[in-house]
Amino acid sequence: MISTILGTIGDTPLITIPNSNRKDEGQVLFKYERYNPGGSIKDRAAMYIIEEAERRGLLKPGGTIIESSSGNFGISLAMIGAAKGYRVIILVDPKTTSSNLALLKSFGAEVIVVTEKDDCGSYHKTRISLANKLAREIDNAYRPDQCFNLLNSEAHYKSTAREIVDACSGRLKVFITAVSTGGQLGGISRYLKAFAPEVQVIGVDAVGSAIFGGHSESYRIPGVGLGWTPVNVNMELVDCAYKITDEQAFLTARAFARHEGILIGPSSGACALVALKAAQSLGPDDRIVCMIADGGERYIHTLFNDEWMEQQGFATYADMTTIRSMAAQLEPWSERPASQANYQGELASSLEVPDSTLRMNAELMAVGRGHSGQASSLYID
């Protein structure tokens, strides 16, 4: 018997895509994180961070969890708060879908919509700053701080990465995931380079994001993108980076629903497109694991809404032949991501990242569990 719903986090399946993946090429496996109880991969890091905060006395009974999140991480925290009896305050922005807002509120979370854009043209910095301010003002408050807390990547190093390697029987050739706050890319790449260094690690982002360098511009893909490189990722461990357009990501996600019966979100659509690209250059004994961060139900009013798609100027349908052709034409944004990394050491200070997060990071790095690299200045006072 499982004592609470939280005991079902992890051990998600790997799923083949036989209608899209040819038998004579590399075999794509979707790591389908929709099966976590909160519906996304973010359950893993949220639970790990909360349990560590409880262990250290940073979060006590009756406490308040405060976080900046456009969706999945906030939903995970709201679910955990409901199960454990914490008050939860989530700061979102106008890009947050109505479905995600409804889920947050269904778990009892208090939602604050931040409408002021930051200097990158997004809402990340203004959300984070306000979350940090509220955490200072509210008694017994705790900030999980997914953007700056190295426990985010530690969670995936300890669970997700091991599940993937154990399931692939030495045949894993490529791992692909999207990057936003960097937890899954950072933690899994660190594990792979330590225990399966032959595996190519590919990061996927939106055109318009500056995580892999370049200029910040607006984009529609939720769950990816920042105006800087997150500290949870050591770019020296990432072999290749792709940037995918909004329309490519949305059309690919819709195609997998139609041709495989698999609901995935837009960021996962971007990853799946890159996975098809990787498969075309490998043989049938090779495996490509593609992270599918969540399901598609949260995007019914956007991704799977023809009227919304048309309003964005997107096509509403592409068959799998077209998607495979689109994948074949992809070119990497960078084959040396570390050379274009966009770490910004001053952000921790300017956004007033909580001391508890900085101390935690320093401890992780001191024992070799967190990466150092270009981002080390964030943890030095």
C-alpha positions as CSV (number, residue, x, y, z in Angstrom):
1,M,0.0,0.0,0.0
2,I,1.2,3.5,-0.8
3,S,0.8,5.9,2.1
4,T,0.1,9.0,0.2
5,I,-0.2,10.1,-3.5
6,L,3.3,11.4,-3.2
7,G,4.6,7.9,-3.1
8,T,3.8,7.4,-6.8
9,I,6.3,10.0,-8.0
10,G,8.9,8.5,-10.4
11,D,9.5,5.2,-12.2
12,T,7.8,6.5,-15.3
13,P,7.7,4.4,-18.5
14,L,9.7,4.5,-21.7
15,I,7.3,4.3,-24.7
16,T,8.1,3.5,-28.3
17,I,6.7,5.4,-31.3
18,P,6.3,2.7,-34.0
19,N,4.2,4.8,-36.4
20,S,6.7,7.6,-36.6
21,N,10.1,5.9,-36.1
22,R,11.3,3.6,-38.9
23,K,12.7,0.2,-38.1
24,D,16.0,0.8,-39.9
25,E,16.9,3.9,-37.8
26,G,17.7,4.7,-34.2
27,Q,14.8,3.7,-31.9
28,V,13.2,6.7,-30.1
29,L,11.9,6.1,-26.6
30,F,9.7,8.7,-24.9
31,K,10.4,9.0,-21.1
32,Y,6.7,9.8,-20.4
33,E,6.6,12.0,-17.3
34,R,2.8,12.5,-17.5
35,Y,2.5,9.4,-15.2
36,N,3.7,11.3,-12.2
37,P,0.8,12.2,-9.9
38,G,1.0,15.9,-10.6
39,G,1.2,15.2,-14.3
40,S,4.8,16.3,-15.1
41,I,8.5,15.8,-14.5
42,K,8.5,18.7,-12.1
43,D,7.0,16.4,-9.4
44,R,10.4,14.9,-8.9
45,A,12.4,18.1,-8.2
46,A,9.6,19.7,-6.2
47,M,9.3,16.7,-3.9
48,Y,13.1,16.4,-3.5
49,I,13.5,20.0,-2.6
50,I,10.6,20.1,-0.2
51,E,11.8,17.0,1.6
52,E,15.3,18.4,1.9
53,A,13.9,21.7,3.3
54,E,11.9,19.7,5.9
55,R,14.9,17.7,6.9
56,R,17.0,20.9,7.4
57,G,14.2,22.7,9.3
58,L,13.8,25.3,6.6
59,L,10.1,24.4,6.1
60,K,8.1,23.6,9.2
61,P,4.6,22.5,9.9
62,G,2.1,25.2,9.1
63,G,4.6,26.9,6.8
64,T,4.1,28.6,3.5
65,I,5.7,27.6,0.2
66,I,6.3,30.5,-2.2
67,E,7.4,29.9,-5.8
68,S,7.7,31.6,-9.2
69,S,6.4,29.2,-11.8
70,S,4.5,29.4,-15.1
71,G,2.9,26.1,-14.6
72,N,4.2,22.6,-13.9
73,F,6.6,23.2,-11.0
74,G,3.9,25.3,-9.3
75,I,1.3,22.6,-9.8
76,S,3.7,20.0,-8.3
77,L,4.2,22.2,-5.3
78,A,0.5,22.9,-4.9
79,M,-0.2,19.1,-4.9
80,I,2.6,18.5,-2.4
81,G,1.3,21.4,-0.2
82,A,-2.2,19.9,-0.3
83,A,-0.9,16.4,0.7
84,K,1.4,17.8,3.5
85,G,-0.8,20.6,4.8
86,Y,1.2,23.7,3.7
87,R,0.0,27.0,2.4
88,V,1.2,27.5,-1.2
89,I,1.5,30.8,-3.1
90,I,2.5,30.6,-6.8
91,L,3.5,33.6,-8.9
92,V,2.5,33.1,-12.6
93,D,2.3,35.4,-15.6
94,P,-0.1,36.1,-18.5
95,K,1.4,33.2,-20.5
96,T,0.2,30.7,-18.0
97,T,-2.7,28.6,-19.5
98,S,-6.2,28.6,-18.1
99,S,-5.8,24.9,-17.5
100,N,-2.7,25.4,-15.3
101,L,-4.4,28.1,-13.4
102,A,-7.4,25.9,-12.7
103,L,-5.1,23.0,-11.5
104,L,-3.2,25.3,-9.2
105,K,-6.4,26.5,-7.6
106,S,-7.9,23.0,-7.4
107,F,-5.0,22.1,-5.1
108,G,-5.8,25.1,-3.0
109,A,-2.8,27.3,-4.1
110,E,-3.1,31.0,-4.0
111,V,-2.2,32.5,-7.4
112,I,-0.6,35.9,-8.1
113,V,-0.4,37.0,-11.7
114,V,2.7,39.1,-12.4
115,T,2.1,41.4,-15.4
116,E,5.3,43.4,-15.4
117,K,7.9,42.3,-18.0
118,D,11.6,42.2,-17.2
119,D,14.6,43.4,-19.3
120,C,14.5,40.2,-21.4
121,G,10.9,40.8,-22.5
122,S,9.6,37.9,-20.3
123,Y,8.3,37.8,-16.7
124,H,10.9,35.5,-15.1
125,K,12.9,38.1,-13.2
126,T,10.0,40.1,-12.0
127,R,8.2,36.9,-10.8
128,I,11.4,35.8,-9.0
129,S,12.0,39.2,-7.4
130,L,8.4,39.4,-6.0
131,A,8.5,35.8,-4.8
132,N,11.7,36.5,-2.9
133,K,10.2,39.7,-1.4
134,L,7.1,37.8,-0.2
135,A,9.3,35.1,1.3
136,R,11.0,37.7,3.4
137,E,7.8,39.3,4.5
138,I,5.7,36.1,5.4
139,D,6.6,34.2,8.6
140,N,7.7,30.6,8.2
141,A,7.9,30.9,4.4
142,Y,10.1,28.8,2.2
143,R,11.3,29.4,-1.4
144,P,12.1,26.2,-3.3
145,D,13.6,28.5,-5.9
146,Q,13.8,26.2,-8.9
147,C,15.9,28.6,-11.0
148,F,18.8,28.9,-8.5
149,N,18.5,25.9,-6.2
150,L,21.0,23.1,-7.2
151,L,18.7,20.5,-5.6
152,N,16.7,20.9,-8.8
153,S,19.3,19.1,-10.8
154,E,20.3,16.8,-7.9
155,A,16.8,15.3,-7.9
156,H,17.3,14.2,-11.5
157,Y,20.8,13.0,-10.9
158,K,19.5,10.7,-8.2
159,S,16.3,9.4,-9.8
160,T,15.5,10.2,-13.4
161,A,19.0,9.6,-14.8
162,R,19.3,6.2,-13.1
163,E,15.9,5.1,-14.4
164,I,16.9,5.9,-17.9
165,V,20.3,4.2,-17.9
166,D,19.0,1.1,-16.1
167,A,16.3,0.7,-18.7
168,C,18.4,1.0,-21.8
169,S,20.8,-2.0,-21.3
170,G,23.9,-0.2,-22.6
171,R,22.3,0.7,-25.9
172,L,21.6,4.4,-25.1
173,K,23.3,6.6,-27.7
174,V,21.5,10.0,-27.3
175,F,19.6,11.7,-24.6
176,I,17.4,14.7,-25.4
177,T,15.5,17.1,-23.1
178,A,14.2,20.7,-23.0
179,V,15.9,23.3,-20.8
180,S,14.3,26.0,-18.7
181,T,15.4,26.1,-15.1
182,G,17.9,23.4,-16.1
183,G,17.1,20.7,-13.5
184,Q,16.7,17.8,-15.8
185,L,19.3,18.7,-18.3
186,G,21.8,19.5,-15.6
187,G,21.3,16.5,-13.4
188,I,20.9,13.9,-16.1
189,S,23.9,15.2,-18.1
190,R,26.1,15.0,-15.0
191,Y,25.0,11.4,-14.4
192,L,25.5,10.4,-18.0
193,K,28.9,11.9,-18.3
194,A,30.0,10.1,-15.2
195,F,28.5,6.6,-15.9
196,A,27.8,6.5,-19.6
197,P,30.1,9.1,-21.2
198,E,29.6,7.7,-24.7
199,V,26.0,9.1,-24.7
200,Q,25.4,12.3,-26.6
201,V,23.5,14.9,-24.5
202,I,21.3,17.3,-26.5
203,G,19.5,20.3,-25.0
204,V,16.5,21.8,-26.7
205,D,15.2,25.3,-26.3
206,A,12.9,27.8,-28.0
207,V,13.9,30.3,-30.7
208,G,13.8,33.5,-28.7
209,S,15.3,32.1,-25.5
210,A,18.9,33.0,-24.6
211,I,19.8,30.0,-22.5
212,F,22.2,28.8,-25.2
213,G,23.2,32.3,-26.2
214,G,21.7,34.7,-28.7
215,H,19.2,37.4,-28.2
216,S,16.0,37.2,-26.2
217,E,12.8,37.6,-28.1
218,S,9.2,36.6,-27.4
219,Y,8.1,33.0,-28.0
220,R,5.0,30.9,-27.4
221,I,6.4,27.6,-26.2
222,P,5.6,27.2,-22.5
223,G,7.9,25.4,-20.1
224,V,11.2,26.4,-21.8
225,G,13.4,29.5,-22.1
226,L,15.1,32.1,-20.0
227,G,17.1,35.2,-20.7
228,W,20.2,33.6,-19.1
229,T,21.8,30.2,-18.7
230,P,20.5,28.6,-15.5
231,V,23.0,27.6,-12.8
232,N,21.7,24.0,-12.7
233,V,23.3,23.2,-16.0
234,N,27.1,22.8,-16.6
235,M,27.2,23.5,-20.3
236,E,30.5,21.6,-20.6
237,L,28.5,18.5,-20.2
238,V,26.0,19.3,-23.0
239,D,27.2,18.1,-26.5
240,C,24.8,19.9,-28.7
241,A,21.9,22.4,-28.6
242,Y,18.9,23.0,-30.8
243,K,16.5,25.9,-30.9
244,I,13.0,25.1,-32.2
245,T,10.4,27.5,-33.5
246,D,6.9,27.8,-31.9
247,E,5.2,26.4,-35.0
248,Q,7.5,23.5,-35.3
249,A,7.0,22.5,-31.6
250,F,3.2,22.9,-31.7
251,L,2.8,21.0,-35.0
252,T,5.0,18.2,-33.9
253,A,3.0,17.8,-30.6
254,R,-0.3,17.7,-32.6
255,A,1.1,15.1,-35.0
256,F,2.1,12.7,-32.2
257,A,-1.5,12.9,-30.8
258,R,-2.9,12.2,-34.2
259,H,-0.4,9.5,-35.4
260,E,0.7,7.8,-32.1
261,G,-2.1,8.5,-29.7
262,I,0.3,10.2,-27.4
263,L,-0.6,13.5,-25.9
264,I,2.5,15.7,-25.3
265,G,3.0,19.4,-24.6
266,P,4.7,22.0,-26.9
267,S,8.2,21.7,-25.2
268,S,8.0,18.0,-25.6
269,G,7.0,18.5,-29.2
270,A,10.2,20.4,-29.7
271,C,12.2,17.6,-28.1
272,A,10.4,14.9,-30.2
273,L,11.3,16.7,-33.4
274,V,15.0,16.7,-32.4
275,A,14.7,13.0,-31.5
276,L,13.4,12.2,-35.0
277,K,16.4,14.0,-36.4
278,A,18.8,12.0,-34.2
279,A,17.2,8.7,-35.1
280,Q,17.8,9.3,-38.8
281,S,21.5,9.1,-38.4
282,L,21.6,6.0,-36.2
283,G,21.0,2.3,-36.6
284,P,18.2,0.1,-35.2
285,D,20.3,-1.2,-32.2
286,D,20.8,2.4,-31.0
287,R,18.4,4.0,-28.5
288,I,17.4,7.7,-28.2
289,V,15.7,8.7,-25.0
290,C,13.5,11.8,-25.4
291,M,12.2,13.5,-22.3
292,I,8.4,14.1,-22.4
293,A,7.9,16.5,-19.6
294,D,4.1,16.4,-19.4
295,G,1.0,15.4,-21.2
296,G,-1.2,17.4,-23.6
297,E,-4.3,17.9,-21.5
298,R,-3.0,21.2,-20.1
299,Y,-2.8,22.7,-23.5
300,I,-6.3,21.8,-24.8
301,H,-7.2,25.5,-25.1
302,T,-4.0,26.4,-26.9
303,L,-2.0,23.7,-28.6
304,F,-5.0,21.5,-29.5
305,N,-7.4,24.4,-30.3
306,D,-7.5,25.1,-34.0
307,E,-8.8,28.6,-33.6
308,W,-6.0,29.5,-31.2
309,M,-3.4,28.0,-33.6
310,E,-4.8,30.1,-36.4
311,Q,-4.7,33.2,-34.3
312,Q,-1.0,32.7,-33.8
313,G,-0.5,32.3,-37.6
314,F,0.3,28.6,-37.3
315,A,-0.9,25.8,-39.5
316,T,-3.2,23.3,-37.7
317,Y,-2.0,20.0,-39.2
318,A,1.1,18.3,-40.5
319,D,1.3,14.6,-41.2
320,M,4.2,12.5,-39.9
321,T,5.9,12.5,-43.3
322,T,6.0,16.3,-43.1
323,I,7.2,16.2,-39.5
324,R,10.0,13.8,-40.4
325,S,11.1,16.0,-43.3
326,M,11.0,19.0,-41.0
327,A,13.3,17.0,-38.5
328,A,15.7,16.1,-41.3
329,Q,16.2,19.7,-42.2
330,L,17.0,20.8,-38.6
331,E,20.5,22.2,-38.0
332,P,22.1,22.5,-34.5
333,W,22.1,25.9,-32.9
334,S,25.4,25.0,-31.4
335,E,27.7,22.0,-31.3
336,R,29.7,23.6,-28.5
337,P,27.1,25.0,-26.1
338,A,29.7,25.8,-23.4
339,S,31.3,28.4,-25.8
340,Q,28.0,30.3,-26.0
341,A,26.7,29.9,-22.4
342,N,25.0,33.0,-21.0
343,Y,25.7,32.7,-17.2
344,Q,25.0,35.9,-15.4
345,G,26.8,35.9,-12.0
346,E,25.2,39.0,-10.7
347,L,21.6,37.7,-10.9
348,A,21.6,36.0,-7.5
349,S,22.4,39.4,-5.9
350,S,20.1,41.5,-8.1
351,L,17.1,39.2,-7.6
352,E,17.9,38.7,-3.9
353,V,18.1,35.0,-4.0
354,P,17.5,33.7,-0.4
355,D,20.5,33.0,1.7
356,S,19.2,29.5,2.4
357,T,19.5,28.7,-1.3
358,L,23.0,30.0,-1.5
359,R,24.1,28.1,1.5
360,M,22.6,24.9,0.2
361,N,24.3,25.4,-3.1
362,A,27.7,26.0,-1.4
363,E,27.3,22.8,0.6
364,L,26.5,20.8,-2.5
365,M,29.4,22.2,-4.4
366,A,31.8,21.6,-1.5
367,V,31.1,17.9,-1.5
368,G,31.2,17.7,-5.3
369,R,27.4,17.1,-5.8
370,G,26.7,20.4,-7.5
371,H,28.6,21.5,-10.6
372,S,31.0,24.5,-10.5
373,G,32.0,25.7,-13.9
374,Q,31.1,29.2,-15.1
375,A,28.3,29.6,-12.5
376,S,30.5,29.3,-9.4
377,S,30.5,33.0,-8.7
378,L,26.8,32.8,-7.9
379,Y,27.6,31.1,-4.6
380,I,30.5,33.2,-3.4
381,D,29.6,36.1,-1.1
